[in-house]
Amino acid sequence: MTATPANLRLTDSVLEAELAQQVLRGEKLRLNILICAVLGALLLLNLLPFILLDEMQRAFHGTLRSFQLGITAVCGLAILYLVIERVLVARHLREGKPFSEWRQYVSAFIETSIPTAGIFFTVSLLGPVNALTSPVILWYPLFILLSALRLNFRITLFTGLVAAASYLSLAFWLITRPASQSADPFLIAGPQHLIKGIFLLAMAVMTGFVTLQIKRRVLNSAQITEERNRISRMFGQHVSPEVMKELLEQQPDRLSEERYVCVMFLDIRGFTSFAETKRPEEVVAYLDSLFEFMIEIVNRNNGIINKFLGDGFMAVFGAPLSDGREDINAVNAAREILARLTDECAQNRILPTTLGIGLHSGTAVTGRVGSAVRQEYTVIGDVVNLASRIEQLNKQFNSQLLISEEVWNAARDQAATAERIGETHVKGRAAPIQIYRLA
């Protein structure tokens, strides 16, 4: 059994939706950090003069107040832009809409241009060389590092390219201005600024690599989550918590396989006439009172209820998990169900009830059947058909539990008291089969 194109499209769409949500969450976190960073820088800029007033006045040649006002304006505009962007991201997150990639490119360009604007503004106050060595250039690496939260290598690389190109363009323009020629030759040397630009680009490449790793982990996490949800939907409450735990730890590519299984068919005798004279809610309450302990017994013996059949069910032992005791577990479960039923009837907790149970074992194909809309875990093979036929023979032999020779051979210790009925013809088969009666 293989995954259909529809299944693949469904899985891809789920992963894409989860990735889009992760990108929006990362974008929101990135903007929160940037807003806090700009606010922190603005606060620091206004507090430092109270601590180092004389030193800063000398450094700014008496233009400190103008510098504060100008940088405050730049920071204010940056914060306003970042807040608007965050509002848009939050709205997309609430509505479950992805953030288009072109908008991320535009955003990356605008944000990475903020340090460029800061450097350009400080030129008139500090001079071209001092502007290039000011702490403002440290904002370029910050934007590059935080771009990793966008989970897009191309956008991270684009951010680095914008940062490197912006810095190099400013640097080579400023160091060639006449006002820069009197500065220390080392400060206006082209190689050192070229190295800074290359460093920014290299940082973008390394950050992009980290972005790819984060994205891969996010996709793996989303795939595992979807697989766990799919298994939970498929098996629901029909398996024990232990079996569900094992299922969730299986690899998602195990779609179908051949297994040795023991199949149980259980039927409630006289159910049709009973339901005919009772109200629907009474019928449901009656079935619930029976199925509650039957399901618990099947689960405890490492089986699963594969299908409910109205007045009965089909249970499977050995799939999707096996402990090597499929026939023994099935026989133990069947006998325990009959014993519990006798006790419940004796205590008048349920109405007098008679069951018919048939067991047969063999190789079957187990896996998922259905469409992208709905899938079901099922067992396919002659073993299923024959188990159903054996259960129906209970009416003929006035019995409650019949097993095939295969089950008897594999569980002789548990079936030591079995009565050999002998060769019996069943509907749909030319050759007779050996049947044993256990109850």
C-alpha positions in Angstrom: 0.0 0.0 0.0 1.5 3.3 -1.0 0.6 6.9 -0.3 -1.6 8.4 -3.0 -1.0 11.8 -4.6 -3.9 13.2 -2.6 -2.4 12.0 0.6 0.9 13.6 -0.3 -0.8 16.9 -1.2 -2.6 16.8 2.1 0.6 16.2 4.0 2.4 18.9 2.1 -0.4 21.4 2.8 -0.4 20.6 6.5 3.4 21.1 6.6 3.2 24.3 4.6 0.5 25.6 6.9 2.6 24.7 10.0 5.7 26.3 8.5 3.8 29.5 7.6 2.6 29.7 11.2 6.2 29.2 12.5 7.5 31.9 10.1 4.9 34.3 11.4 5.7 33.5 15.0 9.4 34.0 14.3 8.6 37.3 12.5 6.7 38.5 15.5 9.5 37.5 17.9 12.1 39.2 15.6 10.1 42.4 15.5 9.6 42.4 19.3 13.4 42.0 19.8 14.1 44.8 17.3 11.6 47.2 18.9 13.1 46.5 22.3 16.6 46.9 20.9 15.9 50.3 19.3 14.1 51.5 22.5 17.0 50.3 24.6 19.5 52.2 22.3 17.4 55.3 22.5 17.2 55.1 26.3 20.9 54.6 26.5 21.6 57.5 24.2 19.6 59.8 26.5 21.0 58.5 29.8 24.7 58.5 28.9 25.0 62.3 28.8 24.0 62.4 32.5 26.9 60.1 33.3 29.6 61.1 30.7 28.5 64.6 29.7 32.0 66.1 29.4 33.4 63.1 27.4 30.5 63.1 25.0 30.5 66.8 24.5 34.2 66.6 23.5 33.5 63.6 21.2 30.6 65.4 19.5 32.4 68.8 19.3 29.5 70.5 21.0 26.9 69.0 18.7 25.6 66.4 21.2 22.2 67.9 21.5 21.7 68.0 17.7 22.9 64.4 17.5 20.5 63.3 20.2 17.6 65.0 18.4 18.5 63.6 15.1 19.1 60.0 16.3 15.9 60.2 18.3 14.0 61.1 15.1 15.6 58.2 13.2 14.9 55.8 16.1 11.3 57.1 16.4 10.7 56.5 12.7 12.3 53.0 12.9 10.1 52.1 15.9 7.0 53.4 14.1 7.8 51.2 11.1 8.5 48.2 13.2 5.3 48.5 15.2 3.2 48.8 12.1 4.9 45.8 10.7 4.3 43.9 13.9 0.6 44.8 13.8 0.4 43.4 10.3 2.2 40.2 11.3 -0.1 39.7 14.3 -3.2 40.1 12.1 -1.9 37.5 9.7 -1.1 35.2 12.6 -4.7 35.5 14.0 -6.2 35.0 10.5 -3.9 32.1 9.7 -2.7 33.8 6.5 0.9 33.4 5.4 3.2 36.5 5.0 4.1 36.8 1.3 7.8 36.4 0.5 8.0 39.7 -1.5 6.9 41.6 1.5 9.7 40.0 3.5 12.2 41.2 0.9 10.8 44.7 1.1 10.8 44.6 4.9 14.4 43.3 4.9 15.6 46.1 2.7 13.8 48.8 4.7 15.0 47.5 8.1 18.6 47.0 6.9 18.6 50.5 5.6 18.0 51.9 9.1 21.7 51.7 10.2 22.6 53.3 6.8 20.4 56.2 7.6 21.9 56.5 11.0 25.5 56.6 9.6 24.5 59.1 7.0 23.0 61.3 9.6 26.0 61.3 11.9 28.4 62.3 9.1 27.5 66.0 9.4 28.1 65.9 13.2 31.0 63.5 13.6 32.7 63.7 10.3 32.9 60.9 7.7 35.6 58.8 9.3 34.1 58.9 12.8 30.6 58.1 11.4 32.0 54.9 9.9 33.6 53.9 13.2 30.6 54.7 15.4 28.5 52.0 17.2 25.8 52.5 14.6 27.4 50.0 12.2 26.8 47.3 14.9 23.2 47.3 13.9 24.0 45.6 10.6 25.0 42.3 12.3 21.9 42.5 14.5 19.5 42.6 11.5 21.4 39.8 9.8 21.3 37.5 12.9 17.6 38.1 13.6 16.8 37.4 10.0 17.3 33.7 10.9 13.9 33.8 12.5 12.4 34.2 9.1 13.4 30.6 8.2 14.3 31.6 4.7 17.9 31.3 3.5 17.4 33.6 0.5 16.0 36.4 2.6 18.9 36.1 5.1 21.4 36.2 2.3 19.5 39.2 0.8 19.7 41.0 4.2 23.5 40.4 4.3 23.9 41.6 0.7 21.9 44.8 1.5 24.0 45.4 4.6 27.3 44.8 2.9 26.4 46.8 -0.2 25.1 49.7 1.9 28.1 49.8 4.2 30.7 49.5 1.4 28.9 52.2 -0.7 28.9 54.6 2.2 32.4 53.7 3.2 34.1 54.2 -0.2 32.1 57.4 -0.7 33.0 58.9 2.6 36.7 58.0 2.7 37.2 59.7 -0.7 35.7 63.0 0.5 38.2 65.8 1.1 37.3 66.0 4.8 38.6 62.4 5.3 42.1 63.0 3.9 43.4 64.4 7.1 42.4 61.4 9.1 44.6 58.5 10.2 45.6 56.6 7.0 44.5 53.3 8.6 41.0 54.6 9.2 40.5 55.6 5.6 42.3 52.5 4.1 40.0 50.7 1.6 41.0 47.1 2.6 39.8 47.4 6.2 36.3 48.6 5.0 36.3 45.9 2.3 37.0 43.3 5.0 34.0 44.6 7.1 31.7 44.3 4.1 33.0 40.8 3.4 32.4 39.9 7.1 28.8 41.1 6.9 28.2 39.0 3.8 30.0 35.9 5.4 27.8 36.4 8.5 24.7 36.3 6.3 25.9 33.0 4.7 26.5 31.4 8.1 23.3 32.7 9.5 21.5 31.4 6.4 23.0 28.0 7.1 21.6 28.1 10.6 18.3 29.1 9.1 18.2 26.0 7.0 18.9 23.9 10.0 16.1 25.6 12.0 13.7 25.2 9.1 14.6 21.5 8.7 13.9 20.9 12.4 10.6 22.8 12.2 9.5 20.7 9.2 10.5 17.5 10.9 8.7 18.6 14.1 5.5 19.4 12.0 5.7 16.1 10.2 6.1 14.2 13.4 3.2 16.1 14.9 0.9 15.5 11.9 1.9 11.8 12.0 1.0 11.5 15.7 -2.3 13.3 15.1 -3.1 11.1 12.1 -2.4 7.9 14.1 -4.6 9.2 16.9 -7.4 9.9 14.6 -7.1 6.6 12.9 -7.0 4.4 16.0 -9.0 6.7 18.4 -10.0 4.9 21.5 -9.8 1.4 20.0 -6.3 0.6 21.4 -4.7 0.7 24.8 -2.4 3.6 25.8 0.5 1.2 25.5 -0.3 0.3 21.9 -0.9 3.9 21.0 2.5 4.8 22.5 4.2 2.2 20.3 2.3 3.3 17.2 3.4 6.9 17.7 7.0 5.8 17.9 6.8 4.0 14.5 8.2 5.4 11.4 5.7 7.3 9.2 6.7 5.5 6.0 5.4 2.1 7.2 2.1 2.2 5.3 1.4 -1.6 4.9 3.0 -4.9 5.6 2.4 -8.6 5.9 1.8 -9.9 9.4 0.8 -13.0 11.2 -2.4 -12.2 13.0 -5.2 -13.8 14.9 -8.6 -12.4 14.1 -11.6 -12.4 16.4 -15.2 -12.0 15.3 -17.7 -11.4 18.1 -21.5 -11.3 17.6 -24.3 -10.7 20.1 -26.9 -13.4 19.6 -30.6 -12.3 19.3 -29.7 -8.7 18.9 -32.1 -8.0 16.0 -35.2 -9.2 17.9 -33.9 -7.3 21.0 -33.5 -4.0 19.2 -36.9 -4.4 17.5 -38.7 -4.1 20.9 -36.5 -1.4 22.5 -36.1 2.3 22.2 -32.9 3.5 20.5 -31.4 4.9 23.7 -32.0 1.5 25.4 -30.2 -0.3 22.6 -27.2 2.1 22.8 -27.0 1.7 26.6 -27.1 -2.1 26.3 -24.3 -2.1 23.7 -22.3 0.3 25.8 -22.6 -1.9 28.9 -21.2 -4.8 26.9 -18.6 -3.1 24.8 -17.1 -1.3 27.8 -15.6 -4.4 29.4 -15.1 -6.2 26.1 -12.9 -3.4 24.7 -10.9 -3.3 28.0 -10.3 -7.0 27.9 -9.2 -6.9 24.2 -6.8 -4.0 24.9 -5.3 -5.7 27.9 -4.5 -8.7 25.9 -2.6 -6.7 23.3 -5.4 -6.6 20.7 -7.3 -3.8 19.0 -10.9 -3.4 18.0 -10.6 -2.9 14.3 -14.3 -2.5 13.4 -17.6 -2.3 15.2 -20.2 -4.3 13.3 -23.4 -3.0 15.0 -24.1 -6.0 17.2 -20.5 -7.1 17.4 -16.9 -6.3 16.4 -13.8 -7.5 14.7 -10.7 -7.6 16.8 -7.1 -8.2 15.7 -4.2 -9.6 17.7 -0.7 -9.1 16.2 -1.2 -5.9 14.3 -0.2 -3.2 14.2 2.1 -4.5 17.0 3.0 -8.0 18.0 4.4 -9.7 21.1 4.6 -13.1 19.5 1.6 -14.5 21.4 -1.2 -13.5 19.0 -3.2 -16.8 19.3 -2.7 -17.1 23.0 -3.8 -13.5 23.6 -6.9 -14.0 21.4 -7.9 -17.2 23.2 -7.3 -15.6 26.6 -9.3 -12.5 25.6 -12.2 -14.6 24.3 -12.5 -16.8 27.4 -12.2 -13.7 29.7 -15.0 -12.0 27.8 -17.3 -15.0 28.2 -16.4 -15.3 31.9 -17.0 -11.6 32.5 -20.3 -11.8 30.6 -21.5 -14.7 32.8 -20.6 -12.8 35.9 -22.3 -9.6 34.7 -25.5 -11.5 33.9 -25.4 -13.3 37.2 -25.1 -10.0 39.0 -28.1 -8.6 37.0 -25.9 -5.7 35.7 -26.8 -6.5 32.1 -29.6 -8.3 30.4 -29.1 -12.1 29.8 -26.9 -12.3 26.7 -25.3 -15.0 24.6 -22.3 -14.4 22.4 -20.8 -16.1 19.4 -17.0 -15.8 19.0 -14.8 -17.1 16.2 -11.0 -17.2 16.1 -8.7 -17.9 13.2 -5.0 -17.0 12.6 -2.8 -16.7 9.6 -0.9 -14.2 7.4 -2.7 -11.0 6.3 -1.8 -7.6 4.8 -2.2 -4.9 7.4 -2.3 -1.2 6.6 -4.2 1.9 5.8 -7.1 2.0 3.4 -9.1 5.0 2.3 -8.6 8.5 0.8 -7.1 11.7 1.7 -10.3 12.7 3.5 -10.7 9.5 5.6 -8.4 6.6 6.2 -8.8 3.4 8.2 -6.4 0.9 9.6 -7.5 -2.5 8.4 -6.5 -6.2 7.9 -7.0 -7.8 4.6 -6.8 -11.5 3.7 -8.4 -14.9 3.8 -7.8 -15.1 7.5 -10.4 -12.4 8.1 -13.0 -14.1 5.9 -12.5 -17.4 7.5 -12.6 -16.0 11.1 -16.0 -14.5 10.2 -17.3 -17.9 8.8 -16.1 -19.7 12.0 -18.0 -17.3 14.2 -21.2 -17.9 12.2 -20.8 -21.7 12.9 -21.6 -21.1 16.5 -25.3 -21.1 15.6 -24.9 -24.5 13.9 -23.1 -26.1 16.9 -24.9 -24.3 19.6 -21.6 -22.9 20.9 -20.2 -19.6 22.0 -16.5 -19.9 21.1 -15.1 -21.8 18.1 -11.4 -21.7 17.0 -9.6 -23.0 13.9 -7.0 -25.7 14.0 -4.3 -23.0 13.4 -5.3 -21.3 16.6 -5.6 -24.6 18.5 -2.0 -25.6 17.4 -0.5 -22.3 18.5 -2.4 -22.0 21.8 -2.8 -25.6 23.0 -2.0 -24.8 26.7 -4.9 -22.3 26.8 -7.1 -24.5 24.6 -6.4 -27.8 26.3 -10.1 -28.3 27.1 -11.1 -27.7 23.5 -13.5 -30.2 22.0 -12.5 -31.3 18.5 -15.6 -31.0 16.2 -13.8 -32.2 13.2 -13.8 -31.3 9.5 -16.5 -28.7 8.7 -17.5 -27.1 5.5 -17.9 -23.3 5.6 -19.6 -21.0 3.1 -17.4 -19.9 0.3 -14.7 -22.6 0.7 -14.5 -25.9 -1.2 -12.2 -27.7 1.3 -13.4 -28.4 4.9 -11.6 -27.0 7.9 -10.9 -28.4 11.4 -12.9 -26.7 14.1 -12.5 -26.8 17.9 -15.1 -25.8 20.5 -13.9 -24.0 23.6 -17.3 -22.9 25.0 
